[in-house]
Structures are given as C-alpha cells and as structure tokens.
Amino acid sequence: MQLQMIDLLLTADDFDVTLVETSEAALAYLREHTPAVALLAVELPDIDGFALCQKLKVVGRLARVPVVLLAHPAEGGGLDESTRSRARAVGAELLLQRPLGDKNLRERVLRLIRQPTDARLAEHDPADFGPAPGAADGDGIGYAGGALGPQAASELGRLRAEVAQLRGENASLQARLTKYKELAKNLQAQLDTERQRPKGLFGRRS
C-alpha cells in the first residue's frame, strides 16, 4: 500500500517512478541507474534502509542523490532520537514517518530535486531540522536532524558538502587507480611474453 501511495503521489507530477520491494532489488537497479531522488523504507526484509542509504552515499555516482528515509513511529508515537540520529549518520536528507498520508510529499521531493546539490548540502531548510525528538508536524511527519540553530545547521551543511566533495574525489582516484592497475597488468603480460620468446644465435630475441 505504501508503494502504491508513493506511486500515486509522484506520478501525478509526471515522475518516472520505479518501485522495488527489497534492498537487493534496489541495489540491482542502482547499478545501472542514477535516480533524481531515492525514497527508502527503514524496515526492509534484507538490508535495512539505513545501510542501503549508507551504501548509496559512498558511491561517487550516487553520493549526491537526495535520500528520503521512511520509518515507523516509536511506541510512544513520533520518531525517536535513535532513528533520527541514524538517519543523520548515514547522510539522509529527510526522514518521514510511516505510514505515509502526506499529500505534500511530492512538494518535498520536488524541493529536494530542484535545489542545487551544493545549496542543499550547505543550506538546509529549517523544517528539515526543526521538530524536537518524537515531534511531528500536522500531517504526522517527523524530520531528521533534531533542533539545530542556524550556525550549527550551517556548519553541518558545510561539513556535509566537504564530505560529498571528498567522496567524489575519492571515486575519481579509485577509477584512475583501476585504470593504472589494468595498464600495469597489460605491460607485465607483454614483458612476460617477450621473456618467453626464444633467443637467437647471439642472444637476441627472435
């Protein structure tokens, strides 16, 4: 029902929505595609949404894809600080409470997609950090982040932007390293082939 709700809310704005039911299916999709935004349930049957978000954020191509985590409320209602802290730790941009019943979901998703990545990382909307632990807005939606003042939010944004930049640079260096390793492997193979060639009368390779 939640998948149907997301599909209904987002296709109204002509989103091309791909729905999967497990983290493994999501990872298989992400190997070939780079979505504009990812909505991940925290409670999944294989890898939980926190771990899936973390995997997504360390891949250079996917590091800047905004992630919305969807979590069930705690026993007392609302989203507890543990859930919120884990959402912050894995780099999620937004944490929403399940079950979804918020018609403004597509507006929030549009805001994440349309906002430039650097601005999104450096200047968070106060609503994304405002509610105290366990609090929710009028539609029962809680946000990750806790109550941060403007200075703390700005510093967090700066640090997250720096982390995202470093991740991108690391991905580029990893790609170059892979390329050089392949080149070294080919040169070694050529050298081995040259050494195996029979010598001529004066010791030269034939």
N, C-alpha and C positions, 0 to 999 in steps of 0.2 A: 504494500500500500504506500509506503514511503517513496519507493521508486516511482510509482505511478504519480504521486503528488509532485515530485520534483520534475518529472517529465511534463506534466500538465502545466506547472507554473512557468517553466523555462521555454517550452516550445511556443508559448503564446507570444514571445518576443523573437521568434524565428531562430532560436538556438538550435544547433545540431547536437542533440543530446545522445550520448552513448551510456547505456545502463549496464552495469555488471554487478554480480552478487557476491563475489569473493575478492580478496586481495590478490590472489594469484591471477585471476582473470583481469584485474586492474593492471597488474604489472605486465602481463602479456600485451595488453592494449598500449600501455605507455612505452613499450619497447619500440613501437612503430609510429606513435602519435604524440604530439605535444598539444595538450588541450589549453583553451583560454583560461579555464578555471577547473578545479577539482573539488568535488563535494565527497567527503569520506565519512562513512559511519565509523564511530569508535568501536562499536561492538560488531566484529566480523567473525565468521566461523573459522578462519585460518590465522592470518596475521591481523592484529588489531589495527585500528585506524591511526593510532599514534605512530606505530612502527612503519606503517605504509607511508605516512606523511614524511617521516624522517628519511626513508629510502628515496622518496621523490626529491627532497630538498638537497641531497648530496650529489645528484646527477646534474652536471653543468647545464644540459639542455632543458632540464625541468625545474631548476632551482628557483626560477622567478615566476613559476606558475602559482597564482594565489590558491591557497588551500582553505576550504571551509570544513571544519570538523563538526560532526553531528553526534551528540551524546545524550543518553538517557539521564534524567534528573536523579539526584541523590534521594535517599529515603525521606529526608525532611523537606524535599522539594527544592528546585533550583539546581544549579551546577556547583558542586563543591570545589574547594580550593585545590584539592589534589588533581582533579580533572583539568581545572584551569591552568595549573602550573605545568602539567604535562603538555597541554596544548601550546603554551608559550615555549617550552623547552624544545619542541620539535619544529618550531617555526611556523605554526599555522597562523593565517591572517585573521581568522574568525572562528568562534566556537558557538554553535547554536544548539538549543535544547530540542530533543525529540520528545514526542512526535511532532513533526513539522505541521504547522497550521497557519503559517505566516504568509499572507499574500504579498508582503513586502520583500520576500526572499529574492525575487528577481531584481528588485531595485538594488538590494545589497550586492548581488552578484554582478550586476551591470556596473556598479560603482567600483568594484574591485578590478573588473576587466578594463574599464575605460581610464582609470587612474594610471599615469605613467609609473613604471615599476619603481624607479628611484624615489619618486614622491610618495608612493605607497609605503615604502620601507622607512622613509625618513619622517613622514608627517602622517601619523595615524589619526583617523577620525576619533574624537573624544568618546563617541558612542561605543567604539570597539574596545575601550578600556574602562568605561565608566562604572558599571554596576559592581557593587561590593560582592564578595563571595556569597553565592546562594541567591543573589538577587536576580530579578528578571524584569524585562520591560512589559508593557501592557499586553503583548501577544505571547507572553511566556517564553521569550527568547533571552538567553543569557549569553554574555560575550566573554571571550578570553581576555585576560590582561590585568584584571584587578584595577583598583583605583590608583591611577598614576597621575601625578601633577604634570603640567606642560613641560617642565625642564626634564623630568625623568623620562617622559614619553619621547622627547626629542633625542635624548641620549641613547635610549633603547633603539630608536629608529636609526640613528647614526651607526650604532654598533651592528645592527642587523644588515644595513646597507653594506658595511665593510665586510661582514661575513659573506654576504652574497657575492661581492666582488672577488673575494679571495677564493671562494668556491669555483667561480667562473675561471679564474686564472689557473687554479689547480687542475681543472678539467682540460684546459688548453695545454698545460705542461704534460699531463698524462698522455694526451693524444700525440704530442711531439715525441715523448719518450717511447711510446709504442712504435711510432714510425722509425725512430733511430734503431730500436732493437731489431726491427724487421730488416732494415738496411744492413746492420751488422751481421745478422744471420745469413743474408744473401752473400755478403762478401766472404764470410767464413766458408760457405759452401763452395764458392768459386775457388778459394785458396786450397781447400781440401781436394777439389777436382784437379787443380794444377799440380799438386804434390803427387797425385796418383798417376800422372801421365808418365810413360816410360822415358828414360833418359837415352839420348843418342850416344854416338861414339865418343864425343868429347864432353859428355856430362850435361849437354843441353837437353831440355825437354823437346821431344819430337812433336 
